[in-house]
Amino acid sequence: MPDLMDQATFRTALETAIKGKSATKSPFSIAWAEGKLSRAHLARWAENHFHYVGPFAEYLAYVYARLPAHMTEAKDFMLSNMYEEEIGGDRHTDLLIRFAQSCGTTADRVKDPDNMSPTTRGLQSWCYAVAMREDPIVAIAGLVVGLESQVPSIYRRQTPTLREKYGFTDEEVEFFDLHIVSDEIHGERGYQIVLSHATTPEMQQQCLKICEVGAQMRLLYTNALYRDYVENDLPLRELDLAA
């Protein structure tokens, strides 16, 4: 078993566990950033993404319920995150549905679980399993550090394209603007909780592994979106995969 890492070394290791597996490297993400997806492709993304992020407050609630009472700052963070997802201002899923409708699909289609791919169903199931079964600090590493902290880097590449190449309005892309800001804050707080409470070599290694797996799961999900909905319309040779 490796030795206990100091917090600076551990943070670098967590970041490294995610690098190289980021969903920004997916053909779907690259096609989006290049403005080569159609609105129909974006609609299929929204129909899937709803079933991944829609239950995010539920994932966090399972973790919150198992956090020890003395981890006050971690419990407060989980409650705050849930509040922002479900109550604070506009409900995040409502903003996602607004974007989906602007792409040409309907709220009913977005909410229908039959419209998500098997890979999306797998990602959703993995999130529930992590939230319910892993040590709460390990679960925060997987869900907040491994998954949520990636969002700003993904959306910063995609959101300008939505305005400049697709012509979406500010209101229609509010879902993305909101998450660039909120998930950067959430990701950092997740890092700080994990750095503070993963205090044994065993737990640090568990956190590193689940961050790596979480990044892999999101990459698999994003790759499947390209394979299932885009590949026949936009072959890989038409994308700048080295970008």
C-alpha positions in Angstrom: 0.0 0.0 0.0 1.4 3.5 -0.9 2.2 5.9 1.9 -0.2 8.6 3.0 0.1 11.6 0.7 0.1 15.2 1.9 -2.8 17.3 0.6 -0.9 18.9 -2.3 0.3 15.6 -3.6 -3.0 14.0 -3.1 -4.8 16.8 -5.1 -2.4 16.4 -8.0 -3.0 12.7 -8.0 -6.8 13.2 -8.0 -6.5 15.6 -11.0 -4.2 13.2 -12.8 -6.8 10.4 -12.3 -9.3 12.4 -14.3 -6.9 13.7 -17.0 -6.8 11.8 -20.2 -10.3 10.4 -19.5 -12.1 13.7 -19.7 -15.3 13.8 -21.7 -13.9 16.8 -23.6 -11.9 14.2 -25.7 -15.0 12.5 -26.9 -16.0 12.8 -30.6 -19.4 14.0 -29.5 -17.8 16.9 -27.4 -15.4 17.8 -30.2 -18.2 17.8 -32.8 -20.3 20.1 -30.5 -17.4 22.5 -29.9 -16.8 22.7 -33.7 -20.5 23.4 -34.3 -20.9 20.3 -36.5 -23.8 18.7 -34.6 -27.4 19.4 -35.7 -30.1 20.6 -33.4 -31.5 17.1 -33.6 -28.3 15.7 -32.3 -28.4 18.2 -29.4 -32.0 17.1 -28.7 -30.8 13.5 -28.3 -28.1 14.7 -25.9 -30.7 16.5 -23.8 -33.0 13.5 -23.7 -30.1 11.5 -22.3 -28.5 14.1 -20.1 -31.8 14.6 -18.2 -31.6 11.0 -16.9 -28.0 11.4 -15.8 -28.2 14.8 -14.1 -31.9 14.8 -13.2 -31.4 12.5 -10.2 -28.2 14.3 -9.1 -29.9 15.6 -5.9 -31.0 12.1 -5.1 -27.5 10.8 -5.4 -26.3 13.5 -3.1 -29.2 12.8 -0.6 -28.1 9.2 -0.2 -24.5 10.4 0.5 -25.8 13.1 2.9 -27.8 10.6 4.9 -24.7 8.5 5.6 -22.3 11.3 6.4 -21.3 11.3 10.1 -22.8 14.1 12.2 -19.4 15.6 13.0 -18.7 16.3 9.3 -20.7 19.5 9.4 -19.1 21.2 6.5 -19.5 18.2 4.2 -23.2 17.8 5.2 -23.8 21.6 4.7 -22.2 21.4 1.2 -24.4 18.4 0.2 -27.6 20.2 1.4 -26.5 23.4 -0.5 -25.8 21.4 -3.6 -29.2 19.7 -3.4 -30.9 23.0 -2.8 -29.3 24.6 -5.9 -30.3 21.5 -8.0 -34.0 21.4 -6.9 -35.1 24.7 -5.4 -32.8 27.6 -5.6 -33.9 29.9 -8.5 -34.9 27.9 -11.5 -34.8 24.1 -11.1 -31.8 22.9 -13.1 -33.8 20.2 -14.9 -36.3 22.9 -16.0 -33.5 24.8 -17.6 -32.3 21.6 -19.4 -35.8 21.0 -20.7 -36.0 24.6 -22.0 -32.8 24.0 -24.0 -34.2 20.7 -25.2 -37.4 22.3 -26.5 -35.3 24.9 -28.3 -33.6 22.0 -30.1 -36.9 20.6 -31.3 -37.8 17.9 -28.8 -40.5 18.0 -26.1 -40.6 17.9 -22.3 -42.5 14.5 -22.5 -39.7 13.0 -24.7 -37.0 14.3 -22.4 -38.7 12.9 -19.3 -39.4 9.5 -20.9 -36.7 7.0 -19.7 -37.3 4.9 -22.8 -35.5 7.7 -24.7 -32.1 7.3 -23.0 -29.5 4.9 -24.3 -28.3 1.8 -22.4 -25.0 3.5 -21.7 -26.8 6.5 -20.1 -28.8 4.0 -18.0 -25.5 2.5 -16.9 -24.1 5.8 -15.9 -27.2 6.7 -13.9 -27.1 3.3 -12.2 -23.4 3.7 -11.3 -24.1 7.0 -9.7 -26.9 5.5 -7.6 -24.6 2.6 -6.6 -21.8 4.9 -5.6 -24.1 7.1 -3.6 -25.7 4.2 -1.7 -22.8 1.8 -1.2 -19.4 3.6 -1.0 -18.0 5.3 2.0 -19.5 8.8 1.9 -16.1 10.6 1.3 -15.3 8.1 -1.4 -18.7 8.8 -2.9 -18.1 12.5 -2.9 -14.8 11.9 -4.7 -16.6 9.9 -7.4 -19.7 12.1 -7.9 -18.4 15.6 -7.2 -14.7 15.4 -8.0 -14.7 12.7 -10.7 -17.9 13.9 -12.4 -19.2 17.3 -11.4 -15.8 19.0 -11.4 -15.4 18.2 -15.1 -18.4 20.2 -16.2 -17.0 23.8 -16.4 -14.1 22.6 -18.7 -16.6 20.9 -21.0 -19.2 23.6 -21.1 -16.7 26.4 -21.6 -15.8 24.9 -24.9 -19.4 24.2 -26.0 -21.4 27.2 -24.8 -19.8 29.8 -27.0 -20.6 27.6 -30.0 -24.3 27.4 -29.0 -24.5 31.2 -29.3 -22.2 31.9 -32.2 -22.8 29.0 -34.5 -26.3 27.7 -33.6 -27.9 31.0 -32.6 -29.4 30.0 -29.3 -30.4 32.9 -27.0 -29.1 33.6 -23.6 -32.3 32.2 -22.0 -32.1 29.0 -24.0 -28.5 28.3 -22.9 -28.9 29.3 -19.3 -28.5 25.7 -18.2 -24.8 25.8 -19.4 -24.0 29.3 -18.1 -25.3 28.3 -14.7 -23.3 25.1 -14.5 -20.0 26.7 -15.6 -20.2 28.8 -12.4 -21.9 26.5 -9.9 -20.0 23.4 -10.8 -16.7 25.1 -10.5 -17.6 26.0 -7.0 -19.0 22.6 -6.2 -16.0 20.9 -7.7 -13.6 22.9 -5.5 -15.6 22.2 -2.4 -15.7 18.6 -3.2 -11.9 18.6 -3.6 -11.5 20.3 -0.2 -13.8 17.7 1.6 -12.0 14.8 0.1 -8.6 16.3 0.9 -9.6 16.9 4.5 -11.3 13.6 5.2 -9.5 11.0 3.2 -6.8 10.6 5.9 -5.6 7.1 5.4 -3.6 5.6 2.5 -6.4 3.1 1.9 -9.1 5.8 1.6 -6.9 8.0 -0.6 -6.4 5.1 -3.0 -10.1 4.4 -3.0 -10.8 8.1 -3.8 -8.2 8.0 -6.7 -9.8 4.9 -8.1 -13.3 6.1 -8.0 -12.4 9.4 -9.6 -10.7 7.5 -12.4 -13.7 5.2 -12.9 -16.1 8.2 -12.7 -14.2 10.0 -15.5 -14.3 6.7 -17.5 -18.0 6.4 -17.0 -18.7 9.9 -18.2 -16.4 9.4 -21.2 -18.2 6.1 -22.1 -21.5 7.9 -21.9 -20.4 10.7 -24.1 -18.8 8.3 -26.6 -22.0 6.4 -26.8 -23.9 9.6 -27.7 -21.7 9.9 -30.7 -22.0 6.3 -31.7 -25.7 6.0 -31.2 -26.9 9.3 -32.7 -24.2 11.1 -34.7 -21.8 8.6 -36.3 -23.9 7.9 -39.4 -24.3 11.6 -40.1 -20.8 12.8 -39.2 -17.9 10.3 -39.5 -14.8 10.6 -37.4 -12.7 11.8 -40.4 -14.6 15.0 -40.4 -13.6 15.9 -36.9 -10.4 17.4 -35.6 -9.7 14.7 -32.9 -6.3 16.2 -32.1 -7.9 19.5 -30.9 
